[in-house]
Amino acid sequence: MNRRLNDLFASRLMLGVTIFACLIVFLITLVLFQKAGLILTTDSLSELISSAWNPWNRQFGFYPFIVGTIWVTGLAMILSIPVSLLCAIYLAEYASNKVRVILKPLIDLLAGIPSVIYGIWGVLVVVPFVRDYLAPLAGATTTGYSILAGGIVLAIMVFPIIISVSEEVLRTVSFEIREASFALGATRWQTVKHAVIQKSFPGLVAAIILGFSRAFGETMAVLMVVGNVARVPSTIFDSGYTLPALIANSYGEMMSIPLYDSALMLAALILLLVVFIFNITARLIMTKIVKRS
């Protein structure tokens, strides 16, 4: 009897803790929405999204920051997706167990490096590289603190996420599919291209979405290399400003100005909702893959 009561108590306790952990997301959303209420009562959401940022003239438009975030994130995904998928294919299909045991921890180590370290590395290496080599090749002039520098640093940061998830997805494809392809005379690359990738395509999309959500909300590393100029960039060599960088740079000193504070809370709410939507989409795709297998 006592054992049953202990088991029931333990199960109820774990259920309560799990529910509390899940409710944290909704509590955060609720608090941010409440804090953002002031700016939403004075300006419409469409105006806030489409107008410029000039808080001293009571203009709290997020348009330059939204465009800057899209530029940096989009460039990071363009740079990271091909490299990440090729690495995942090599680890899943070509690498021996010995090589995989060596490379996997190194890739996972990239995910554990603090973002500020990436930022410092970006300032010391990527920014001079963009300024002294890439910009002259394109006939552009830049300080190096640019959309391109932010995209390169961010691409490296999302490598481990896309590689790890993509490799796991590729390895879930049954060996019988590969054998059937080999039996028809296909080479290993033809098997990977036409059988394995086709079968695991939804999972690879989910891996890319997870990488995108990670890149979209990144703050410190991008803040250190992107230039932080609140204007809409015209090329990848221009400086930009992202929503996470805006919050990190401005929040502490502007808490005493209610409308400014409310605008920053709305920016945080927009970021949270975008990342939440992309993560839920990726999880739904992964769930469908598990059900099929």
Secondary structure by P-SEA (a helix, b strand, c coil): caaaaaaaaaaaaaaaaaaaaaaaaaaaaaaaaaaaaaaaaaccaaaaaccccccccccccaaaaaaaaaaaaaaaaaacaaaaaaaaaaaaccccaaaaaacaaaaaaaaaccaaaaaaaaaacaaaaaacccccccccccccccaaaaaaaaaaaaaaaaaaaaaaaaaaccaaaaaaaaaacccaaaaaaccccccaaaaaaaaaaaaaaaaaacccccccccccccccccccccccccaaaaaaaccccccccaaaaaaaaaaaaaaaaaaaaaaaaaaaaaaaaaaac
